[in-house]
Amino acid sequence: MSTLSQDKKPLVIIFLTVFIYLLGFGIVIPTIPLLSVQLGASAFETGLLMSAYSFMQFIFSPLWGKLSDKHGRRPILLFCLAGEALSYLLFAQAQTLGFLFFARLLSGFFGASISTASAYISDVTPANERSKGMALIGAAFGLGFLFGPAIGGGLTIWAEHLSTDPYFRTSFSSYWVAGLCAFTFLFALKFLKESRQFGTTKVTEQTLFKRLIYYFKVDTVGPLMFVFLLSSLAMSTMEATLILYTKDKFGWGLKEVSFGFAYIGVIIVITQGYLVRKLIPKLGEKHVLRAGLTFMTIGLTGIVVSDSIWILALAQTFLAVGVGFTNPSTLGSISLLTNSEEQGTVLGTTQGMSSLGRIIGPAVGGALYSALTIQSPFILSGAMALLGLFVVITIFNEIPNAGQILKKKPDAEGESTTDAKQN
């Protein structure tokens, strides 16, 4: 084990880097619908604008991961942080809908480097702590989405006192996000060290869809990627319609919804920042993953039968804990099953599955909500989580546990060989 892997400092630095980046993302999210409407966007165009970011992540997460395998994590992360700062400056300057789309596409292009952060975690953690390390990214996500929208709302209120120009009010927070990205770039430039230890394995040159087919054919890795896609689809389908559901069924407004999402964020932070890091070393990835998908299924179907705020809150608690268990254990298991020379590529492809879910889920959820019943998106989400649980049960014996790892490495033809994990 290298000294770098034993040192906790790289984990702290990558956590802060991801947290600040996601804080900026959370800050700007509430302004996107307002700004798009000011620029004449229809509801459909606003939805496309929200999906544009995830679309670019789906396309380019594997690319950044592959480039980081080839050239190192540090240069990719630094380049993309600088690009993020530029994209938010352009977003703040947008005066037409077309330019706004360009800025969001550019932001998604650079933001797809979150897969490289996952690969960085895999580089600096020993095998028996891999999923605990992945949970740090989940905790950074939760904290970013917990504080980001609140800070963004405060900045918007401040902007209203500074100017009556509607464009200034909606773009003001974007300048702050650009500043956060610039600060993160300088922070990483000084403190973030290269984690990639280059070997002799050649990084395969494949297109996105060839990589998807390649990894989906790999034993255990392919099914786990499918589970990650199902989990993302289930969550994004739910998220797209939960606000409408609470408004129509319980009469909730913006304040109540904000507190509701903040509660979910707190539970996810506690789960991934503490519980996962305690339970995985004791139980192993496979047991935590199975429990996570079980809790997700209970939480999503619990929304369907919620006839009071308290039952809904209980369902959301199960859901938040389930998500907190599922994501890091899935990513950690895939990392453990993959050759160290292609961590960036496989984790980038896996994160692409999450982005694909966030592209499809909102459209499906919205269509079901308006065409069928208000419960139908949550029924479908619960069914997808249940399907993921069945997949995990099917391959349960092949999923690695920290400390007792059999590592499957794809060979050149896409088949797998099994090696003992070396620490």
C-alpha angles and dihedrals in degrees: 000000000000124000089243091060092050093050115087094201095088090054091052091049095048090046091054091044093052093041095053091045092051092043087060091048091051092048095057099041096083091053096054098078091044094049094044091053090049088055092052102261121159121227089261092051090049089053090050089050090054091048095047093079094052091045091058090046090053092051100041108030091085091046094055090044092052093046090050089053088053103038105018136268098261100061092046094049093046093047092049094046090054089047091051091055090052093047093054091049088054090046090055090051096048112127098164133051092239092054090047090055090049091053093049093047089050091048091052090048092057094033090060086080089086084096088063089056088056090051089049089056091052090052097053101039128075116239095259091056099040098107091043087057092049088053089064090066089050090051090049089051091051094048092046093052091042097055102022100073092043092052090044091053091050091050090051091053089049091050090054089060092049100049142004092214106115092210091055092051093054097039098043094086091050090064089054091049090051088052091050091052090048090050090049090050091053091044092052092042090060103036110021111096126195111269100182115106104199119222136177098268112115117233108237117241107223137146120250095260093044088053090050091051091043096054095038087060093054113102113257093351092072095050091046090053088051089051090051089052092049091049092051092046091050093050097044092047088053096043093052093058106026093089091052091046095052090045095050097039104033104018094242121172133199094284095053093044091050091053090046094054090043088056091052089048092053092050092049091049092051092045097048097031096049119359097049092048090053100040103044095062089050102038105020132233097284095057094045090048093050091048091047094054090045091054091046091053092049092047097048095046089043089064089060093059097038108128095164138037091249094056089047090051090051091049091050090050091055089046095050093048090047093053090045090055098040105051102051094040091051094048092043093051093049090049092051091050094051133083112259090235093065104038093119093050097048095041090046090052090048092050086050087062089056091050091049089054091051090052097050102031101066092048092049093045093049093047093050093046093055099035102042126011133321089247096053098086090055093047089054092045091052090049091053092050089049091051089052089052091053090051091052092048089051094054096029096122092052096053110100126238121214110263094016101064132163105186120210114205122192114233127214093278094051095257122121136244124193124231133170112256111252120210 
